[in-house]
Amino acid sequence: MTKLRMGLIGVGGIAQSRHIPAYKQLSEIVSIEAVSDINFKTAEDAAAEFGIPKVFADYHEMFSHVDAVTVCTPNKFHAEISIAALKAGVHVFCEKPMAMAPAECQEMINAAEESGKTLSIAYHYRFMKECQAAKKLIDQNEIGEPIVARARAVRRRKVPGWGVFTNKELQGGGSLIDYGCHFLDLSLWLLGNPTPVEVTGTTYNKLSKIQDEVNMWGDFDRETFEVDDHVTAYIKFDNGASLLFETSWSANVKSDEEVMSISGLSGGLDLFPLHINQRKHGMLLSSNADWVPGEDNPGVPQAENFIKSCLGLEELVVKPEEAMKVSQIIDAIYQSSEKGQSIRLQ
């Protein structure tokens, strides 16, 4: 079988913990040929640790040596690097979120269409085996038409104290654009990718500015903290469905929570763990999934789908047009909070 030649741009934590191990596990269809990082020593160290043959200080020089790149840089550079790669005739797998703003997302899509190359975004929650099972149940009409989604992704006092997560210029935001984006994407996917039409949102960052507060994930400068650490929103879609949404890095809750719930016309389901509630045969029935097939590490099927899509063997699961809807909602939540009013998207 033909192997896809892969390069990685940005080889920090997410590249080394998720993407490189996944590609190594899929060595029959992909080979990691090159790495590049703004910190050249980081790139050299990663290449030495993982046995990667080529290291580039300038990522542009990588393009002639690979068929695809994985972009793992701060959010600010997603669009710039992805567009450059696509224009060079290279497939792109970009870390989430797609870009800093919807306009940049559209530019990325335009570049992919003009080049004829594959562009996908790393929304790995879609590839969790429970989420794949939930999607199958919804698509097979087990709950009827989905009408209301509830998504809650909150952590108790876990602002990331490493990297650039709290740098607004480089990341564009905080808990919403970093963590909540996964649950926005998952909600849209399970609802059938409807188009958002109205967004009402509120963002907070008061707690992370309090001195001497407890934070379990390292230290950060509370005086210069400028991104959101807690966000709530209500989103309406063109098909009449709606989403109740909350995300936080530092909520005052008993414990971390990841909740995904969909109510349909004839039933509903919950994720984490997977549970289905139905109206059938004049009864109200509830059932759990005792066993769900699939890979425990969602990074592997995510990587496999992208690689096989580039090789023309599979349909892409996370399409760029879908990922752009997530960025549109994120942008609208920030706008709504700043202006104190709902934002119409259509």
Long-range contacts (C-beta under 8 A, 24 or more apart in sequence): 1-28, 1-29, 2-311, 3-28, 3-29, 3-30, 3-31, 4-29, 4-30, 4-31, 4-67, 4-68, 4-91, 4-307, 4-310, 4-311, 5-30, 5-31, 5-33, 5-65, 5-66, 5-67, 5-68, 6-30, 6-31, 6-32, 6-33, 6-66, 6-67, 6-68, 6-69, 6-70, 6-307, 7-32, 7-33, 7-34, 7-35, 7-36, 7-54, 7-59, 7-62, 7-63, 7-65, 7-66, 7-68, 7-69, 7-70, 8-32, 8-34, 8-35, 8-36, 8-46, 8-69, 8-70, 8-72, 9-35, 9-36, 9-37, 9-59, 9-62, 9-69, 9-70, 9-71, 9-72, 9-73, 9-81, 9-85, 10-36, 10-37, 10-38, 10-71, 10-72, 10-73, 10-74, 10-95, 11-35, 11-36, 11-37, 11-42, 11-43, 11-46, 11-72, 12-37, 12-42, 12-72, 12-163, 13-162, 13-163, 14-72, 14-95, 15-46, 15-70, 15-72, 16-46, 16-49, 16-50, 18-124, 18-299, 19-70, 19-72, 19-122, 19-299, 19-303, 20-46, 20-50, 21-299, 22-297, 22-299, 22-300, 22-302, 22-303, 22-304, 23-303, 24-50, 25-300, 26-300, 26-303, 26-304, 26-307, 29-304, 29-307, 29-308, 29-311, 30-303, 30-307, 33-65, 33-66, 34-62, 34-65, 34-66, 36-62, 38-73, 59-84, 60-84, 60-88, 63-88, 63-89, 63-90, 64-88, 66-90, 67-91, 67-310, 68-92, 68-93, 68-118, 68-306, 68-307, 68-310, 69-93, 70-94, 70-95, 71-95, 74-164, 74-167, 74-170, 74-171, 75-99, 75-100, 75-170, 75-171, 75-172, 75-177, 76-100, 76-169, 76-170, 76-171, 76-172, 78-104, 78-108, 79-104, 79-105, 79-107, 79-108, 82-108, 82-111, 82-119, 83-107, 83-108, 83-111, 86-111, 86-112, 86-114, 86-115, 86-117, 86-119, 87-111, 87-114, 87-115, 89-115, 89-117, 90-117, 91-117, 91-118, 91-119, 91-306, 91-310, 92-117, 92-118, 92-119, 92-120, 93-120, 93-121, 93-122, 93-303, 93-306, 94-119, 94-120, 94-121, 94-122, 95-121, 95-122, 96-121, 96-122, 96-123, 96-181, 96-182, 96-185, 96-323, 97-121, 97-172, 97-177, 97-181, 97-323, 97-326, 97-327, 97-330, 98-320, 98-323, 98-324, 98-326, 98-327, 99-327, 100-172, 101-172, 101-327, 101-331, 102-324, 102-327, 102-328, 102-331, 105-320, 105-323, 105-324, 105-327, 105-328, 106-324, 108-320, 109-320, 109-321, 109-324, 112-320, 118-306, 118-309, 118-310, 118-316, 119-320, 120-305, 120-306, 120-309, 120-316, 120-317, 120-318, 120-319, 120-320, 120-323, 121-318, 121-320, 121-323, 122-302, 122-318, 123-181, 123-182, 123-185, 123-186, 123-318, 123-323, 123-326, 124-182, 124-298, 124-299, 124-302, 125-182, 125-183, 125-185, 125-186, 125-298, 126-185, 126-186, 126-189, 126-298, 126-302, 126-317, 126-318, 127-295, 127-298, 127-299, 127-301, 127-302, 127-305, 127-317, 128-294, 128-298, 129-292, 129-293, 129-294, 129-295, 129-296, 129-298, 130-271, 130-272, 130-273, 130-274, 130-289, 130-292, 131-186, 131-190, 131-260, 131-271, 132-292, 132-294, 133-274, 133-289, 133-292, 133-293, 133-294, 134-190, 134-260, 134-262, 134-269, 134-271, 134-274, 135-189, 135-190, 137-269, 137-276, 138-190, 138-192, 138-262, 138-264, 138-269, 142-267, 142-269, 142-276, 142-278, 143-262, 143-263, 143-264, 143-265, 143-266, 143-267, 143-268, 143-269, 143-276, 143-278, 144-264, 144-265, 144-266, 144-267, 145-264, 145-265, 146-190, 146-191, 146-192, 146-241, 146-262, 146-263, 146-264, 147-240, 147-241, 147-242, 147-263, 147-264, 147-265, 148-241, 148-242, 148-243, 148-244, 148-262, 148-263, 149-187, 149-190, 149-191, 149-241, 149-242, 149-243, 149-244, 149-260, 149-261, 149-262, 149-263, 150-243, 150-244, 150-245, 150-259, 150-260, 150-261, 150-262, 150-263, 151-183, 151-184, 151-186, 151-187, 151-243, 151-244, 151-245, 151-246, 151-247, 151-259, 151-260, 151-261, 152-183, 152-245, 152-246, 152-247, 152-257, 152-258, 152-259, 152-260, 153-179, 153-180, 153-182, 153-183, 153-246, 153-247, 153-248, 153-257, 153-258, 153-259, 154-230, 154-246, 154-247, 154-248, 154-251, 154-253, 154-256, 154-257, 155-179, 155-248, 155-249, 155-250, 155-251, 155-256, 156-216, 156-250, 156-251, 156-252, 156-253, 156-254, 156-255, 156-256, 157-213, 157-214, 157-215, 157-216, 157-250, 157-252, 158-215, 158-216, 158-217, 158-249, 158-250, 158-256, 159-208, 159-215, 159-217, 159-220, 159-229, 159-249, 159-250, 160-217, 160-218, 160-220, 160-249, 161-215, 161-217, 161-218, 161-219, 161-220, 162-217, 162-218, 165-227, 166-220, 166-221, 166-225, 166-226, 166-227, 167-227, 168-226, 168-227, 171-227, 173-227, 173-228, 173-330, 173-334, 174-205, 174-227, 174-228, 174-229, 174-249, 175-227, 175-228, 175-229, 175-230, 175-231, 175-247, 175-248, 175-249, 175-250, 176-203, 176-228, 176-231, 176-247, 176-330, 176-333, 176-334, 177-330, 178-249, 179-247, 179-249, 180-231, 180-245, 180-247, 180-330, 181-326, 181-330, 183-245, 183-247, 183-258, 183-260, 184-243, 184-245, 184-326, 184-329, 184-330, 185-318, 185-322, 185-323, 185-326, 186-260, 187-243, 187-245, 187-260, 188-322, 188-325, 188-326, 189-322, 190-260, 190-262, 191-237, 191-239, 191-241, 191-243, 191-262, 192-239, 193-322, 193-325, 194-237, 194-238, 194-239, 194-241, 195-237, 195-238, 195-239, 195-325, 195-345, 195-346, 196-235, 196-236, 196-237, 196-238, 196-325, 196-328, 196-329, 196-332, 196-345, 197-236, 197-237, 197-238, 197-344, 197-345, 197-346, 198-235, 198-236, 198-342, 198-343, 198-344, 198-345, 199-233, 199-234, 199-235, 199-236, 199-329, 199-332, 199-333, 199-336, 199-342, 199-343, 199-345, 200-233, 200-234, 200-235, 200-336, 200-341, 200-342, 200-343, 201-231, 201-232, 201-233, 201-234, 201-332, 201-333, 201-334, 201-336, 201-337, 202-231, 202-232, 202-233, 202-336, 202-337, 203-228, 203-230, 203-231, 203-333, 203-334, 203-337, 204-228, 204-229, 204-230, 204-231, 205-229, 205-230, 207-250, 207-252, 208-249, 208-250, 215-250, 231-333, 231-337, 233-329, 233-333, 233-336, 235-329, 238-346
